[in-house]
Amino acid sequence: MRKQSFILILTVFIDMMGFSLIFPIFPETLNHFLAQAGDPVLDLLAGWTSRILDGRTSDWKLFVALFGGIVASLYSILQFMFSPIWGKLSDSTGRRPVLVFTCTGSFLGYLVWLFSGSFSLFVLSRLITGLMGGNVSVATAAMADSTSEQDRTKGMGMIGAGIGLGFIAGPSIGGILAHTDPSYLLPFLPLEKMTIFPSVALMATAASFVNLLLILFRFRETLPHNLRKKSEGRIHPALGVFDLGSKEIMYMGFLNLYFLLFFSGFEFSLNFYLDQFLGYKPVSIGYTFVYIGLIIVFVQGGIIRRISGKVPEKKVGLLASVFLILGFSFLYFSSTSVIASEGSTFLLFVALTFLAMGSAFLNPTVSSIVSLFSSPSEQGKNLGILRSLGSFGRGISPIIFSVIYSQKGPQTSFLVSGILSLLFLGLFLFVKQPSPKN
């Protein structure tokens, strides 16, 4: 099973790398498309942005941030809609067929991005990749198939480490490739029909193609036929989450939604804050995310592996909550005008350290608790619903926090996330620790 686990880790690594390649170039990409005229989708979304602001600010940077929030939400909202479908489908048909289908779709989505000379095609690529964004939930279910109950948190931690490594590779490669002269593509591809940063999009396309080849030729099915469950009932969380039959899983699902609501708000605000207020270029933004990713890998690939089965999941979650509160406190003070002139960079990275540690401890812990409360035949469905509710939080978060950011500034955005993290700690106190028999 070690080979299977390695392939699953590599799958989520490549998936996250392809997804996060766009992070350091997202603000400049939006500026590029907003400078164009006549694209119907661009005009529609820009009109929505103007109506939301309603003349309350003439600051172009804040307009771009709000516009970016609307665009960024598309991917996660589609993940919310389709992730549980892929998860439950994998419970009945097996993990491999679903992974083949979603990896194929992701490859096609990134291929559209590569040739997105217009904003409409760029949005279409985000829609396709969001719709096919079930790789992580299905790979997580496959890892649950391959691990014992005692090693479940360890398995979730390794999946998290793969995600963290992808989070390191994606922004750093994206930032570096953003400044690569794309003329080397001229003998093979028409640059005039390609996106603004073709080297970055080409890397995402190539990575997703490698991911597909791995699943096709190296991955063996992890869910035996006798453990597969016939698809029945409602599968979308908005309709069926109350039919899960487990209050614990339901509670963890909504807790995950709440966590990703305020944490994704921080991630979104940070990207534009670094670009617009601190003057970071794509490479510097990329290296900032590399720092975050290194901490995630250290925690999930090292510490989580060692404490798995020794420290109760609930205690790990509470520790993560404390780290989040500390991180948001430092982040708020680093962004205030009083401190911003002196020592703000140091405080910023102290904040990012605590926030990365909090996220790194929390994500595999939540997945492990849901997995331990789930039967073998419902791992895919329940983990898919968990990811889906999280995607819903990620989907609405950019819209909510871009409004806060555009009207009140990044400091208020960070403050709101910090206040919500305090409430999260209180809510996590009510989490039930899974018993060994679960």
C-alpha positions in Angstrom: 0.0 0.0 0.0 3.0 2.3 0.3 3.1 2.7 -3.5 -0.6 3.5 -3.6 -0.2 6.1 -0.8 2.7 7.7 -2.6 0.6 8.0 -5.8 -2.3 9.6 -3.8 0.1 12.1 -2.2 1.6 12.8 -5.6 -1.9 13.3 -7.0 -3.0 15.9 -4.5 0.5 17.5 -4.8 0.1 18.0 -8.5 -3.6 19.0 -8.2 -2.7 21.7 -5.6 0.3 22.9 -7.5 -1.8 23.4 -10.7 -4.4 25.2 -8.6 -2.0 27.5 -6.8 0.2 28.5 -9.7 -2.1 31.4 -10.4 -1.8 32.9 -6.9 1.1 35.3 -7.5 -0.1 36.4 -10.9 -3.8 36.8 -10.1 -3.8 40.6 -9.4 -1.8 41.3 -12.6 -4.0 38.9 -14.6 -7.1 40.8 -13.5 -5.5 44.2 -14.3 -4.7 42.9 -17.8 -8.2 41.7 -18.5 -9.8 44.9 -17.0 -7.8 47.0 -19.4 -9.6 45.3 -22.3 -13.1 46.2 -23.6 -15.9 44.5 -25.3 -15.8 41.1 -23.5 -19.4 40.4 -22.4 -18.5 38.4 -19.3 -15.9 41.0 -18.3 -18.5 43.8 -18.7 -21.1 41.8 -16.7 -18.8 41.1 -13.7 -17.3 44.6 -13.8 -20.9 46.0 -13.8 -21.7 43.9 -10.7 -18.6 45.2 -9.0 -19.5 48.8 -9.7 -23.0 48.3 -8.4 -21.7 46.7 -5.1 -19.4 49.6 -4.5 -22.1 52.1 -5.5 -19.6 55.0 -5.8 -18.3 54.6 -2.2 -14.7 54.5 -3.5 -12.8 55.6 -6.6 -9.7 53.7 -5.6 -8.8 51.4 -8.5 -6.9 49.0 -6.3 -10.0 48.4 -4.2 -12.1 47.9 -7.3 -9.7 45.3 -8.6 -9.8 43.5 -5.2 -13.6 43.3 -5.2 -13.7 42.2 -8.8 -11.1 39.5 -7.9 -13.3 38.3 -5.1 -16.2 37.7 -7.5 -14.0 35.9 -10.0 -12.2 33.8 -7.3 -15.5 32.6 -5.9 -16.5 30.8 -9.1 -14.0 27.9 -8.6 -15.0 27.1 -5.1 -18.7 27.4 -5.6 -18.5 24.8 -8.3 -16.4 22.6 -6.0 -19.2 23.0 -3.4 -21.7 21.8 -6.0 -19.8 18.8 -7.4 -17.3 17.6 -4.8 -19.9 15.4 -2.9 -21.2 14.0 -6.2 -17.7 12.8 -7.1 -17.2 11.5 -3.5 -20.4 9.5 -3.3 -20.0 8.3 -6.9 -16.6 6.9 -5.9 -18.3 4.9 -3.0 -20.4 3.0 -5.6 -18.1 2.8 -8.7 -14.7 2.9 -7.0 -12.1 5.6 -6.6 -10.1 5.0 -9.8 -12.9 5.7 -12.4 -13.8 9.0 -10.7 -10.2 10.1 -10.4 -9.7 9.4 -14.1 -12.7 11.4 -15.0 -11.9 14.4 -12.8 -8.2 14.5 -13.8 -9.2 14.5 -17.4 -11.6 17.4 -16.8 -8.9 19.3 -14.9 -6.5 18.8 -17.8 -9.0 20.2 -20.3 -9.8 23.2 -18.0 -6.1 24.1 -17.7 -5.7 23.7 -21.5 -8.5 26.3 -21.9 -6.7 28.6 -19.5 -3.5 28.3 -21.7 -5.5 29.6 -24.7 -7.6 32.1 -22.9 -6.8 35.2 -24.8 -10.1 36.6 -23.7 -11.6 37.0 -20.2 -14.6 34.8 -21.2 -12.3 31.9 -21.9 -10.4 32.5 -18.6 -13.7 32.3 -16.7 -14.6 29.2 -18.6 -11.3 27.6 -17.6 -12.1 28.4 -13.9 -15.6 26.9 -14.3 -14.3 23.6 -15.7 -11.5 23.2 -13.2 -13.9 24.0 -10.3 -16.5 21.6 -11.6 -13.8 18.8 -11.8 -12.3 19.7 -8.5 -13.1 16.4 -6.8 -9.6 15.0 -6.8 -8.7 15.9 -3.2 -11.9 14.5 -1.7 -11.7 11.2 -3.6 -7.9 10.8 -3.0 -8.6 11.4 0.7 -11.3 8.7 0.7 -8.8 6.4 -1.1 -6.2 7.1 1.6 -8.9 6.2 4.2 -9.4 2.9 2.4 -5.7 2.2 2.7 -5.1 3.0 6.4 -6.1 1.5 9.7 -8.2 3.5 12.2 -5.1 4.0 14.4 -3.1 5.4 11.4 -6.0 7.4 9.9 -4.7 10.8 11.2 -1.3 9.9 9.9 -2.7 9.1 6.5 -4.7 12.4 6.5 -1.5 14.2 7.5 0.4 12.7 4.5 -2.4 13.9 2.2 -2.1 17.3 3.9 1.7 17.2 3.4 1.1 16.6 -0.3 -1.2 19.5 -0.5 1.3 21.6 1.4 4.1 20.7 -0.9 1.9 21.6 -3.9 1.2 24.9 -2.1 4.9 25.5 -2.0 5.7 24.5 -5.6 2.7 26.3 -7.2 3.2 29.9 -6.1 7.0 29.8 -6.3 6.9 28.3 -9.9 4.1 30.6 -10.9 6.0 33.7 -9.6 9.2 32.6 -11.4 7.5 31.7 -14.7 5.6 34.9 -14.7 8.9 36.7 -15.6 9.9 34.1 -18.2 10.1 35.4 -21.8 7.3 33.4 -23.6 9.0 33.7 -27.0 10.3 30.2 -26.7 6.8 29.0 -27.3 6.6 30.8 -30.7 7.7 27.9 -32.8 5.0 25.6 -31.3 2.1 27.8 -30.0 0.4 31.0 -31.2 1.2 33.6 -28.4 -1.5 36.0 -29.7 -4.2 33.5 -28.8 -2.8 32.6 -25.4 -3.2 34.0 -21.9 -1.1 36.8 -20.4 1.3 34.4 -18.5 1.4 31.5 -20.9 4.4 29.8 -19.2 2.4 29.5 -16.0 -0.7 28.2 -17.7 1.5 25.7 -19.6 3.0 24.4 -16.4 -0.5 23.9 -14.9 -1.6 22.0 -18.1 1.5 19.8 -18.1 1.1 19.0 -14.4 -2.5 18.0 -14.7 -1.6 15.8 -17.7 1.1 14.0 -15.6 -1.5 13.6 -12.9 -3.9 11.9 -15.3 -1.1 9.6 -16.6 -0.3 8.6 -13.0 -3.9 7.6 -12.3 -4.3 5.8 -15.6 -1.2 3.7 -15.4 0.0 3.5 -11.8 -3.1 3.7 -9.5 -4.9 0.6 -8.4 -8.4 0.6 -7.0 -8.5 0.8 -3.2 -12.2 0.2 -2.6 -13.1 -3.6 -2.9 -16.4 -4.5 -4.6 -17.9 -5.9 -1.4 -17.5 -2.5 0.4 -19.1 -0.5 -2.4 -22.4 1.1 -1.7 -25.2 1.5 -4.2 -25.8 5.2 -4.8 -29.1 6.3 -3.3 -30.8 9.3 -1.7 -29.7 12.9 -1.9 -26.0 13.7 -2.4 -25.7 17.4 -2.3 -25.0 18.8 1.2 -27.5 21.6 0.8 -30.1 18.9 0.5 -28.7 15.8 2.2 -26.4 17.0 4.9 -29.1 16.6 7.5 -29.6 13.0 6.4 -26.1 11.9 7.2 -27.3 10.0 10.2 -24.4 11.3 12.4 -24.6 14.6 14.3 -20.8 14.5 14.7 -20.2 14.4 11.0 -22.8 17.1 10.4 -21.2 19.3 13.1 -17.7 18.9 11.7 -19.0 19.7 8.2 -20.5 23.0 9.2 -17.4 23.7 11.4 -15.2 23.2 8.4 -17.4 25.6 6.4 -17.1 28.2 9.1 -13.3 27.8 9.4 -12.8 28.1 5.6 -15.1 31.1 5.5 -12.8 33.2 7.7 -9.5 31.6 6.8 -10.1 31.9 3.0 -11.0 35.5 3.7 -7.5 36.0 5.1 -5.9 34.2 2.1 -7.8 36.3 -0.4 -7.0 39.6 1.4 -3.4 38.7 1.9 -2.8 38.3 -1.9 -4.1 41.8 -2.7 -2.5 43.3 0.5 0.9 42.1 -0.5 0.5 43.4 -4.1 -1.3 46.7 -3.5 -0.1 47.9 -0.1 3.4 46.3 0.4 4.3 46.5 -3.3 5.2 42.8 -3.6 5.9 41.5 -7.1 4.7 38.1 -8.3 8.0 36.4 -7.3 7.8 37.9 -3.8 4.2 36.9 -3.4 5.2 33.4 -4.6 8.0 33.1 -2.0 5.6 34.3 0.7 3.3 31.4 -0.1 6.4 29.1 -0.2 7.1 30.1 3.4 3.5 29.2 4.4 3.7 25.9 2.5 7.0 24.9 4.1 5.4 25.3 7.6 2.4 23.2 6.5 4.7 20.4 5.2 6.8 20.5 8.4 3.7 20.2 10.5 1.7 17.7 8.4 4.6 15.6 7.1 6.5 15.6 10.4 4.6 16.5 13.6 1.2 15.1 12.6 2.8 11.7 11.6 4.5 11.4 15.0 1.5 12.3 17.2 -1.0 10.3 15.2 -2.7 7.8 17.5 -1.0 9.3 20.5 -2.7 12.7 21.0 -6.6 12.9 20.7 -7.8 14.6 17.6 -9.9 17.1 19.6 -6.8 18.3 21.5 -4.9 18.9 18.3 -7.9 20.9 16.9 -8.0 23.1 20.0 -4.3 23.7 19.7 -4.8 24.7 16.1 -7.5 27.1 17.1 -5.2 28.9 19.6 -2.5 29.2 16.8 -5.1 30.8 14.5 -6.1 33.4 17.2 -2.4 34.3 17.8 -1.8 34.5 14.0 -4.7 36.9 13.3 -3.7 39.1 16.3 -0.2 39.5 14.9 -1.5 40.0 11.4 -3.8 42.8 12.4 -1.1 44.7 14.3 1.4 44.2 11.5 -1.1 45.9 9.1 -2.0 49.0 11.2 -0.5 52.3 10.2 1.2 52.8 13.6 3.4 49.7 13.3 3.4 49.4 9.5 6.4 51.8 9.2 8.6 49.8 11.4 8.9 46.0 12.1 5.8 45.2 10.1 7.6 42.6 7.9 8.8 40.7 11.0 5.3 40.8 12.6 3.8 39.7 9.2 5.9 36.6 9.1 5.3 35.8 12.8 1.6 36.0 12.0 1.9 33.8 8.9 3.9 31.2 11.0 1.0 30.9 13.5 -1.7 30.9 10.8 0.1 28.2 8.7 0.6 26.0 11.8 -3.0 26.4 12.8 -4.3 25.5 9.3 -1.7 22.6 9.1 -2.9 21.0 12.4 -6.6 21.6 11.8 -7.2 20.3 8.2 -6.0 16.7 8.7 -7.6 16.6 12.1 -11.0 17.5 10.8 -10.7 15.0 8.0 -9.6 12.3 10.4 -12.5 12.9 12.8 -15.1 12.7 9.9 -13.3 9.6 8.6 -13.4 7.9 12.0 -17.1 8.5 12.4 -17.8 7.1 8.9 -18.3 3.5 7.8 -16.0 2.1 5.1 -18.8 2.3 2.5 -19.4 6.0 3.2 -15.9 7.4 3.3 -16.1 9.0 -0.1 -19.6 10.5 0.4 -18.9 12.0 3.9 -15.4 13.3 3.0 -16.8 14.6 -0.2 -19.5 16.5 1.7 -16.9 17.8 4.1 -14.9 19.1 1.2 -18.0 20.4 -0.4 -19.1 22.4 2.6 -15.5 23.7 2.9 -15.7 24.7 -0.8 -18.9 26.6 -0.1 -17.1 28.5 2.6 -14.2 29.2 0.2 -16.8 30.2 -2.5 -18.7 32.9 -0.5 -15.6 34.1 1.4 -13.9 36.0 -1.4 -17.2 37.9 -2.1 -17.7 38.8 1.6 -14.1 39.7 2.3 -13.6 41.6 -0.9 -16.5 43.8 0.0 -14.9 44.4 3.5 -11.5 44.9 1.9 -12.7 47.3 -0.8 -14.8 49.4 1.6 -12.9 49.3 4.9 -9.3 48.2 3.9 -7.2 45.1 4.7 -6.8 45.9 8.4 -10.6 45.5 8.9 -10.6 42.4 6.8 -7.9 40.8 9.0 -9.7 42.0 12.2 -12.9 40.3 11.1 -11.1 37.0 10.5 -9.5 37.3 13.9 -12.8 37.8 15.7 -14.3 34.9 13.9 -11.4 32.7 14.9 -12.1 33.4 18.6 -15.7 32.1 18.1 -14.2 29.0 16.3 -12.3 28.1 19.4 -15.5 28.1 21.4 -17.3 26.0 18.8 -14.5 23.4 18.7 -14.9 22.8 22.4 -18.2 21.0 21.6 -16.5 18.6 19.1 -16.8 14.9 20.2 -13.7 12.9 20.3 -14.1 9.6 18.2 -13.9 6.5 20.3 -11.6 3.6 19.3 -14.6 1.5 18.0 -15.4 4.3 15.5 
